[in-house]
Amino acid sequence: MEQAQKTDVIVTAGVTKVYEADGVPVNALNGVDLTIRSGEFTALVGPSGSGKTTFLNIISGLDSPTEGSVWLAGKVLSEMSGNELSDFRRDNIGFVFQAYNLIPVLTVEENVEYIMLLAGVSKAERHDRVIVMLEAVGLEGVADRTPTQLSGGQQQRVAIARAMVSEPQIILADEPTANLDSKTGADLLEMMRHLNVETGMTFIFSTHDPMVMEGATRLITLRDGQIDTDETR
């Protein structure tokens, strides 16, 4: 598939986050300047407490910086109202979580189509797109099952399908392989890399997994709330 011209999809300028812990200020992020371009397959790494999850939450609009600005797909997040930000996040970001976050009482198809349902996509189009996406992640024939009838690796594939089915610009994945065995994790990483190349979606991982780090085309290390190294390969 021919790739579109690369553009800046995430830009942060001087992003700082200060929390209060027992009345003592704690700097989770300290003036982070970063640009992520479309189609990148980036791993965000660093020791516990380095600010990885805080940074993901801020660039997705789930949290706000104490200082600094975030641009996502050309929009300044701080200039949006709560509803505008929710809609913008729904339309532009897909989330993959360590704990899958599937709804156990819904079928696989209902879980995958949920974001499209919120966006007002027709039932027929939702069904067609779900079937195509389940095939893309290697889950043909499981649309009517519930998450409890699937393995951990299959549940994470469902979560990836749900994140990607509405065709967002950006996929944010917080430790997506942490609860999986190494073979399943490797298969999922290879699948996401293939989808990244085929669709041009931008992937950003927060991870401790050496396999994810090795598979990334850009490796950003955070330490003490700041960018320590930034390597493109």
C-alpha positions in Angstrom: 0.0 0.0 0.0 1.3 3.4 -0.9 2.1 5.5 2.2 0.8 9.0 2.6 3.3 11.8 3.1 4.4 11.9 6.7 3.1 14.6 9.0 3.5 15.6 12.6 0.6 13.8 14.5 1.8 14.5 18.1 3.8 17.5 19.2 4.6 18.3 22.9 6.3 21.5 24.0 7.6 21.9 27.5 5.2 19.3 29.0 5.5 19.2 32.7 3.3 17.3 35.2 3.5 17.8 38.9 1.6 15.6 41.4 1.0 16.1 45.1 2.0 13.1 47.2 1.4 13.6 50.9 1.7 17.4 50.4 5.0 17.0 48.6 5.2 18.0 44.9 6.5 15.2 42.6 7.6 16.0 39.1 6.4 13.1 36.9 7.4 15.0 33.7 9.9 17.8 33.4 9.6 19.9 30.2 9.2 17.2 27.6 9.6 18.3 23.9 8.7 15.6 21.4 7.4 15.2 17.9 5.9 12.0 16.6 5.3 11.7 12.9 2.6 9.7 11.1 3.4 6.0 10.5 6.0 5.8 13.3 6.3 2.6 15.3 7.6 4.0 18.6 8.5 2.4 21.9 8.5 4.6 25.0 10.7 2.9 27.6 12.3 3.6 31.0 12.3 2.4 34.6 9.2 2.5 36.8 8.4 6.1 37.7 10.1 7.5 34.7 6.9 9.1 33.4 5.9 6.7 30.6 2.2 6.2 31.5 1.8 9.8 32.6 3.1 10.9 29.2 0.7 8.5 27.4 -2.2 9.9 29.4 -1.3 13.5 28.6 -0.8 13.0 24.9 -4.1 11.2 24.7 -5.9 14.0 26.6 -6.8 11.6 29.5 -4.7 13.9 31.8 -3.6 17.5 31.5 -0.1 18.9 31.9 0.7 21.3 34.7 2.7 23.3 32.2 3.3 23.1 28.4 1.2 22.3 25.4 0.1 19.2 23.4 -0.9 19.2 19.7 -2.7 16.1 18.5 -3.4 15.9 14.7 -3.0 19.6 14.5 -5.4 20.5 17.4 -4.3 22.0 20.8 -5.8 19.7 23.4 -6.1 22.4 26.1 -8.4 24.5 23.8 -11.1 21.8 23.6 -14.1 21.4 25.9 -14.6 18.1 27.7 -17.1 16.9 25.1 -15.0 18.1 22.2 -12.0 16.3 23.6 -13.9 13.1 24.2 -15.2 13.1 20.6 -11.8 14.0 19.2 -10.1 11.2 21.2 -12.8 8.7 20.0 -12.2 9.6 16.4 -8.4 9.9 16.4 -7.0 7.5 19.0 -7.2 3.8 19.5 -6.2 2.4 23.0 -4.7 -1.0 23.8 -4.4 -1.8 27.5 -2.3 -4.3 29.4 -5.5 -5.7 31.0 -7.4 -5.9 27.6 -10.4 -3.9 29.1 -13.0 -5.9 27.2 -16.6 -6.0 28.3 -17.3 -9.5 29.5 -21.0 -9.6 28.8 -20.6 -8.5 25.2 -19.6 -10.7 22.3 -16.4 -10.2 20.4 -18.2 -8.4 17.6 -20.0 -6.1 20.1 -16.7 -5.3 21.9 -15.0 -4.4 18.6 -17.9 -2.3 17.2 -18.5 -0.4 20.4 -16.5 2.8 19.4 -18.2 2.8 16.0 -21.6 2.5 17.8 -20.8 5.7 19.8 -19.8 7.4 16.5 -23.1 6.6 14.9 -21.9 4.2 12.2 -24.7 2.1 10.7 -25.2 -1.5 11.9 -24.4 -2.9 8.4 -21.2 -1.0 8.1 -20.2 -1.8 11.7 -20.7 -5.5 11.0 -18.7 -5.4 7.7 -15.8 -3.5 9.3 -15.7 -5.8 12.3 -15.5 -9.0 10.2 -12.7 -7.5 8.1 -10.7 -6.4 11.2 -11.1 -9.8 12.9 -9.7 -11.4 9.8 -6.8 -9.0 9.9 -5.9 -10.0 13.4 -6.4 -13.7 12.8 -9.7 -14.2 14.6 -12.0 -15.4 11.9 -15.0 -17.2 13.3 -15.0 -15.9 16.9 -17.4 -12.9 16.5 -20.1 -14.5 18.5 -17.9 -15.7 21.4 -17.5 -13.8 24.6 -14.1 -12.7 26.0 -14.2 -15.5 28.7 -14.2 -18.1 25.9 -10.9 -16.8 24.5 -7.3 -17.1 25.5 -5.3 -14.1 26.8 -3.6 -13.7 23.4 -7.0 -13.9 21.6 -8.5 -11.3 24.0 -5.6 -8.9 23.3 -6.2 -9.4 19.5 -9.8 -8.4 20.1 -8.5 -5.3 21.9 -6.3 -4.5 19.0 -9.1 -5.0 16.6 -11.3 -2.7 18.7 -8.6 0.0 18.7 -8.0 -0.1 15.0 -11.5 -0.7 13.5 -12.5 2.9 13.5 -9.3 3.7 11.6 -7.8 6.3 14.0 -4.6 8.1 13.2 -2.9 6.9 16.4 -2.7 3.7 18.4 -1.5 4.1 22.0 -0.6 0.8 23.7 0.2 0.6 27.4 2.3 -2.6 28.1 0.3 -4.6 25.5 2.4 -7.7 25.9 2.8 -7.7 29.6 0.3 -10.4 30.4 1.2 -12.7 27.5 3.7 -15.5 27.0 6.7 -14.7 24.8 5.4 -16.6 21.7 2.0 -14.9 21.8 3.6 -11.5 22.5 5.9 -12.0 19.5 3.0 -12.9 17.2 1.0 -9.9 18.3 3.9 -7.5 17.8 4.5 -8.9 14.3 0.8 -8.5 13.6 0.8 -4.8 14.8 3.9 -4.1 12.8 2.3 -5.5 9.7 -0.8 -3.4 10.3 1.4 -0.4 10.8 3.0 -0.8 7.5 -0.2 -1.6 5.7 -2.3 1.2 7.1 0.2 3.9 8.0 -1.3 4.2 11.5 1.0 5.6 14.1 1.8 3.2 17.0 3.2 4.3 20.4 4.0 1.7 23.0 4.8 2.1 26.7 6.7 -1.0 27.5 9.3 -2.9 29.6 9.3 -5.8 27.0 12.8 -6.1 25.3 11.0 -7.7 22.3 8.8 -4.6 21.8 11.9 -2.4 22.1 13.8 -4.4 19.5 10.8 -4.4 17.1 10.3 -0.6 17.3 11.6 1.7 14.6 12.0 4.5 17.2 13.1 4.0 20.8 12.6 6.9 23.3 13.9 6.4 26.8 12.5 8.5 29.6 14.4 9.0 32.9 13.2 11.2 35.8 10.5 12.7 33.6 12.8 13.7 30.8 13.8 12.3 27.4 17.2 10.6 28.1 17.7 9.1 24.6 15.8 9.2 21.3 17.0 6.6 18.7 15.5 6.1 15.2 16.5 2.9 13.4 
